[in-house]
Amino acid sequence: MLENDGYLEGPVLKIDGQLTLMIPLSVGSDLVACSRGISDVQGEFLKIVIPEWLAGLLRIDEGDIVRVRDDNGKFEIVSPNPRTVH
């Protein structure tokens, strides 16, 4: 994940059939508090599974780049380049 305008930016991965964000705690430790209930700390990473309904809403899939941040205590995820719907 890279920092960009207050957001951390990185790829959506598919792990065990689920779309997932793996955020290194070395750059995203401030996201732990705002993502409680939707994340797990696994070793040196904050793991966030993206539900199918949210992936559809954001129009993201495996390999897409997303941006995340702590928005005043709320976890925010945005897709800077959402896929077009056909």
Steps between C-alpha positions, in 0.01 A plus 500: 500500500620847413393826660319745272329821621420358845382171354684171491481348156540135407365197316195288571612139544299178479579282802304179563245614242435836671599849389742621763720794595828424676624826649852498650477620860826688443303755294139436603505453877268800540230304313472229768268702726266621225470154343408303813233244418594477132869416532747259660864556582699214347869526575628824353180567302150635552274266302167634376262276304284699257142366492359420154229767530763767572727382216198527268414846629859621457535305172827341604651157447826316553801704388323837513662781697302655786564779748430476872521741791371586845229760443443643848479157659324326211673264258467634145572304183475653154578382151681773307431318169181294535425244231233593250176304506413322175 
